[in-house]
Amino acid sequence: MNISRFARCLSLFTLLLGAPLTQAAQDTAIPSPPQLAAKSYVLLDAASGKVLVENNGDQRLPPASLTKLMTAYIATLEIRKGKIGEQDMVPVSEHAWRTGGAASGGSTMFLPLNSQASVDDLLHGVIIQSGNDASIALAEYIAGSEDAFADMMNETAERLGMKNSHFMNATGLPHPEHYSSAHDMAILARAIINEDKEHYAIYSQKEFHWNNIKQGNRNLLLWRDSTVDGLKTGHTEEAGYCLVASAVREGARMITSVFGTDSEKVRAAETQKLLTYGFRFFETQTFYKQGEELAQAQVWKGITRQVKAGLAQDLTMTLPKGQVKKLQASMVLEPQLQAPLKQGDVIGKVEVKLGEEVLHTADLIALEAVEEGGFFRRLWDSIRLFFYGLFN
């Protein structure tokens, strides 16, 4: 191993984290989080995905129209894949009209029976107007039936790591086997925000005018807090008043998920408490980006002697304010790496500590492939490795 090069890389890594490797770190006390008048809730940092506050966050509860976050997420995913187009005209079936229309008593876009609407209009109807009819029409257009679309919803939930969610419809209308959790909805919101900034902009729109009918967004925080830019409300008698929201302040983004409050005003006020707490007492920093070279490791028996090492994911940390500068980091590379190496092979580890507590570990991976060297290179390195093993 090139020890001097490794030491230089390690010193740089430590410097960027803001503390010398030998500096002792001490915890900084922060006030206890607010207690919300809600059945369950979660505060999550959007960059790191870290849960900062939670109460019954994994409890399975009816999500009401928060379900439409998944409906909209799948629709935008299908658009990005090129499987549907924003200007595709979607027929309004009797099922969409009858189940999601004005006669059903729920939220509706007021789609006429046997009419057509564009995918883009329906997406706005789902997100802003919370239209049950728009949700069903999109589901049928994407999957052929709402039941088939529910299967897509459950497959997507599993992929995202939503462990306490199961969907039976595209709307959130009550069903005994239809449930989610505050934590799962925060995970889904993070995916919506991070994966598709263009369509995420729809969630900040305060109203949508379609077919001579104007309806306002039910997220009261869009009017009360200029830093809030989404996401979605939900309400049924069984679920209570629910809200998944997100805000950005000074470059940091927080996500809240609140289930089971007593009114529209209460869900907005309780959500505001979580946002205020998160921005006041926590900070997030990304130290390294995915794929950035952090070091070079020695390779035995390869056509080259070294391989670039980096991280498979961004190294992002969320901590109480003032703690980032106290972090200590160490980096260890495998000393006997032998070719062939594939891109992505684990070749070391990064460990980040605050005092004696390990806050984060991440694998260092090979950022490039290294093929085997010739016969004499392999023979000579075998001899060197034999003696290296004796003395190390």
C-alpha positions in Angstrom: 0.0 0.0 0.0 1.2 3.5 -0.7 1.2 4.6 2.9 2.2 8.2 2.3 -0.6 8.7 -0.2 -3.1 7.1 2.1 -2.1 9.4 4.9 -2.5 12.5 2.7 -6.0 11.3 1.7 -6.9 10.6 5.3 -5.7 14.0 6.4 -7.7 15.7 3.7 -10.8 13.7 4.6 -10.4 14.6 8.3 -9.9 18.3 7.5 -13.0 18.4 5.4 -15.0 16.9 8.2 -13.9 19.9 10.3 -12.0 18.3 13.1 -8.6 16.7 13.7 -8.6 13.0 14.0 -7.5 13.1 17.7 -9.9 15.8 18.8 -12.4 14.7 21.5 -16.0 15.4 20.8 -18.8 16.1 23.4 -22.5 15.8 22.9 -24.6 19.0 22.7 -27.9 18.9 24.5 -31.0 20.0 22.5 -34.5 20.5 23.8 -36.9 17.6 23.8 -39.1 17.5 20.7 -42.6 18.9 20.8 -45.4 16.5 21.7 -48.1 16.7 18.9 -51.8 16.2 19.2 -51.7 13.4 16.6 -51.8 9.6 16.5 -48.4 9.4 14.9 -45.8 11.6 13.3 -42.3 11.7 11.9 -39.7 14.4 11.2 -37.2 13.4 8.6 -34.2 15.1 7.0 -34.6 14.9 3.2 -30.9 14.8 2.3 -29.7 12.1 4.7 -33.0 10.3 5.2 -32.5 10.4 9.0 -35.5 10.3 11.2 -35.1 13.2 13.7 -38.4 12.9 15.6 -41.0 10.2 15.7 -43.9 9.0 17.7 -45.6 5.8 16.7 -44.0 6.4 13.3 -44.3 2.8 12.2 -47.9 2.3 13.4 -50.1 1.0 10.6 -53.0 3.5 10.1 -55.4 4.5 7.3 -53.7 7.1 5.1 -56.8 8.6 3.5 -55.8 10.7 0.5 -52.1 10.6 1.4 -52.4 7.4 -0.7 -52.4 9.7 -3.7 -48.8 10.5 -3.1 -48.1 6.9 -4.3 -50.6 7.3 -7.2 -48.8 10.5 -8.4 -45.4 9.0 -7.8 -46.1 6.1 -10.1 -47.6 8.3 -12.7 -44.6 10.6 -12.9 -42.3 7.5 -12.9 -44.2 6.1 -15.9 -43.8 9.5 -17.6 -40.1 9.6 -17.0 -39.8 6.0 -18.4 -41.7 7.1 -21.6 -44.5 4.6 -21.0 -47.1 7.4 -20.9 -47.1 11.0 -22.1 -48.2 14.1 -20.4 -50.5 15.0 -23.3 -52.0 11.5 -23.6 -55.8 11.8 -23.4 -57.2 9.5 -20.8 -60.9 8.2 -20.9 -63.0 8.6 -17.8 -64.7 5.3 -17.1 -67.9 4.7 -15.2 -65.9 3.3 -12.3 -63.8 6.5 -12.1 -66.8 8.7 -12.5 -69.1 6.9 -10.0 -66.5 6.0 -7.4 -64.6 9.3 -7.5 -67.2 11.7 -8.7 -69.2 14.3 -6.9 -72.0 11.8 -6.1 -69.5 9.8 -4.0 -69.2 12.6 -1.5 -65.3 12.6 -1.6 -62.8 14.9 -3.2 -63.3 15.1 -6.9 -62.0 16.8 -10.0 -65.5 16.8 -11.5 -64.6 14.6 -14.5 -67.7 14.1 -16.7 -68.6 10.5 -17.5 -67.1 9.2 -20.8 -65.1 12.4 -21.2 -61.3 12.6 -21.6 -58.6 14.5 -19.8 -54.8 14.7 -20.4 -52.4 12.9 -18.1 -51.0 16.3 -17.1 -54.4 17.7 -16.1 -55.2 14.5 -14.2 -51.8 14.7 -12.4 -52.7 18.2 -11.3 -56.2 17.0 -10.3 -54.7 14.3 -8.1 -52.0 16.4 -6.4 -53.8 19.8 -6.0 -57.5 18.9 -6.0 -57.1 15.4 -4.4 -59.5 14.1 -7.0 -60.6 10.5 -6.5 -61.9 10.4 -10.0 -58.6 11.7 -11.4 -56.7 9.1 -9.4 -58.8 6.2 -10.6 -58.6 7.4 -14.2 -54.8 7.6 -14.1 -54.6 4.2 -12.4 -56.8 2.5 -15.1 -54.8 4.2 -17.9 -51.5 3.0 -16.5 -52.4 -0.5 -15.4 -55.7 -1.4 -17.1 -57.6 -1.6 -13.8 -57.4 -0.1 -10.3 -56.8 -3.5 -8.9 -53.7 -4.0 -11.1 -52.6 -0.5 -10.2 -52.8 -1.4 -6.5 -50.3 -4.3 -7.3 -48.0 -1.7 -8.8 -48.4 0.4 -5.7 -47.4 -2.4 -3.4 -44.4 -3.4 -5.5 -43.2 0.2 -5.5 -43.7 0.4 -1.7 -41.6 -2.6 -1.3 -38.8 -1.2 -3.5 -38.8 2.0 -1.6 -38.6 0.2 1.8 -42.1 1.1 3.0 -42.4 -1.8 5.4 -45.7 -0.9 6.9 -47.8 0.0 3.9 -50.3 -2.0 1.8 -52.6 -0.4 -0.8 -55.9 -1.7 -2.1 -56.9 1.4 -4.2 -55.5 4.5 -5.8 -57.5 7.0 -3.8 -57.3 6.1 -0.1 -61.0 5.4 0.3 -61.5 3.3 3.4 -60.6 -0.5 3.1 -59.6 -2.7 6.0 -56.5 -3.9 4.2 -55.4 -0.5 3.0 -52.9 1.1 5.4 -49.6 3.0 5.7 -47.5 4.7 8.4 -46.1 8.2 9.1 -42.6 6.9 8.5 -43.5 5.2 5.2 -45.2 8.3 3.9 -42.1 10.4 4.7 -40.0 7.9 2.8 -42.3 8.2 -0.2 -42.2 12.0 0.0 -38.4 11.9 0.0 -38.5 9.8 -3.2 -40.9 12.2 -4.8 -38.8 15.2 -3.9 -35.3 13.8 -4.8 -36.2 11.9 -7.9 -38.2 14.3 -10.0 -37.8 18.0 -9.2 -39.8 19.0 -12.3 -43.0 17.3 -11.3 -42.5 18.0 -7.6 -43.2 21.7 -8.4 -46.8 20.8 -8.8 -47.1 20.2 -5.1 -46.5 23.8 -4.3 -49.3 25.1 -6.5 -52.1 26.7 -4.4 -55.0 26.1 -6.9 -55.9 24.4 -10.2 -58.5 25.6 -12.7 -60.0 22.9 -14.9 -63.2 22.8 -16.9 -64.3 26.2 -15.5 -64.0 24.9 -12.0 -61.3 26.3 -9.7 -60.3 24.4 -6.5 -57.7 25.3 -3.9 -54.9 23.2 -2.4 -56.0 22.0 1.0 -52.4 22.3 2.4 -52.9 25.5 4.6 -49.1 25.8 5.1 -48.7 26.8 1.5 -50.4 30.1 2.5 -48.9 30.4 6.0 -45.2 29.5 5.4 -43.3 30.6 2.3 -40.7 27.9 2.9 -43.3 25.1 2.5 -43.5 23.7 -1.0 -45.6 20.5 -0.6 -46.9 17.8 -0.3 -50.4 16.4 0.4 -53.3 16.4 2.8 -55.7 13.5 3.7 -58.9 13.1 5.6 -61.5 10.5 6.3 -63.6 9.9 9.4 -61.5 6.9 10.3 -58.1 8.4 9.5 -58.6 11.9 10.9 -56.8 14.9 9.4 -53.4 14.0 8.0 -50.6 16.0 6.3 -47.3 15.2 4.7 -45.3 18.5 4.2 -41.9 19.6 3.3 -40.0 22.9 3.6 -36.6 24.4 2.6 -34.7 26.9 4.7 -31.1 28.0 4.1 -30.6 25.1 1.7 -31.8 22.4 4.2 -35.0 20.4 3.6 -37.2 18.8 6.2 -40.1 16.4 5.6 -42.9 15.9 8.1 -45.6 13.3 8.2 -48.5 13.7 10.6 -51.4 11.2 11.0 -54.7 11.5 12.9 -55.3 15.0 14.1 -58.7 16.6 14.8 -59.0 19.3 12.2 -57.4 21.1 9.2 -56.1 23.8 11.5 -54.6 21.3 14.0 -52.8 19.3 11.4 -51.2 22.5 10.0 -50.3 23.8 13.4 -48.8 20.5 14.6 -46.8 20.1 11.4 -45.5 23.7 11.8 -44.2 22.7 15.3 -42.1 19.8 13.8 -40.7 22.0 11.0 -39.7 24.7 13.4 -38.0 22.2 15.7 -36.1 20.5 12.9 -34.7 23.7 11.3 -33.9 25.3 14.7 -31.9 22.4 16.2 -30.5 20.3 13.4 -28.1 20.8 10.5 -27.2 18.6 7.5 -24.0 18.5 5.5 -22.9 16.4 2.5 -19.2 15.7 2.8 -18.6 13.6 -0.3 -20.6 12.8 -3.4 -21.2 9.4 -4.8 -18.3 8.3 -7.1 -15.8 11.0 -6.0 -12.2 9.7 -5.6 -11.2 9.7 -1.9 -8.0 7.6 -2.1 -6.1 5.1 -4.2 -5.5 1.6 -3.0 -2.6 -0.7 -4.0 -3.6 -3.6 -6.2 -1.6 -6.8 -6.5 -1.3 -9.0 -9.6 -3.1 -6.3 -11.8 -2.3 -4.6 -15.0 -2.1 -1.4 -12.9 -0.7 -1.0 -9.4 -3.5 1.2 -8.0 -7.3 1.6 -8.1 -9.4 4.6 -7.3 -11.5 4.3 -4.2 -14.8 6.2 -3.4 -18.3 5.9 -2.0 -21.3 4.2 -3.6 -23.6 6.8 -2.0 -23.3 10.4 -0.9 -21.8 10.8 2.6 -24.5 13.0 4.2 -24.9 13.5 8.0 -27.6 15.1 10.0 -26.8 16.2 13.5 -27.7 18.6 16.3 -26.4 22.1 15.4 -22.7 22.5 16.3 -21.9 18.8 16.1 -20.7 18.6 12.5 -17.4 20.3 13.4 -16.8 17.7 16.1 -16.9 14.7 13.8 -13.9 12.4 13.6 -13.3 10.2 10.6 -11.1 7.2 9.7 -10.6 5.4 6.4 -9.1 1.9 6.0 -8.2 0.3 2.7 -7.8 -3.5 2.3 -4.0 -4.1 2.2 -4.0 -7.2 0.0 -6.3 -6.4 -2.9 -5.7 -8.7 -5.8 -6.8 -8.4 -9.4 -9.2 -8.9 -11.0 -11.4 -6.3 -9.4 -14.8 -5.2 -10.7 -16.1 -1.7 -10.5 -18.1 -1.5 -7.3 -16.1 -4.2 -5.4 -15.7 -3.3 -1.7 -12.1 -2.4 -1.0 -12.3 -0.6 2.4 -14.4 1.3 4.9 -15.1 4.8 6.2 -16.1 5.3 9.8 -17.4 8.6 11.2 -17.5 9.1 15.0 -18.7 11.7 17.4 -16.7 11.0 20.5 -16.7 7.3 21.0 -20.0 6.8 19.2 -20.0 5.5 15.7 -22.5 7.6 13.7 -21.9 6.3 10.2 -20.0 3.6 8.4 -19.8 3.2 4.6 -18.1 0.9 2.2 -15.3 2.2 0.0 -15.7 0.7 -3.4 -13.5 0.4 -6.5 -14.4 3.2 -8.9 -12.9 1.3 -11.8 -12.2 -2.3 -12.9 -8.7 -3.7 -12.7 -7.8 -6.7 -14.9 -5.2 -9.3 -14.1 -1.6 -8.5 -15.1 0.6 -10.7 -17.2 2.2 -14.0 -16.0 5.4 -12.4 -14.7 3.5 -9.7 -12.8 1.3 -12.2 -11.1 4.3 -14.4 -10.3 6.4 -11.6 -8.9 3.5 -10.3 -6.8 2.8 -13.7 -5.4 6.3 -13.8 -4.1 6.0 -10.3 -2.6 2.7 -11.2 -1.0 4.2 -14.3 0.6 6.8 -12.2 2.4 4.3 -9.4 3.1 2.2 -11.9 4.9 5.1 -13.1 7.0 6.0 -9.6 8.2 2.4 -8.2 8.5 
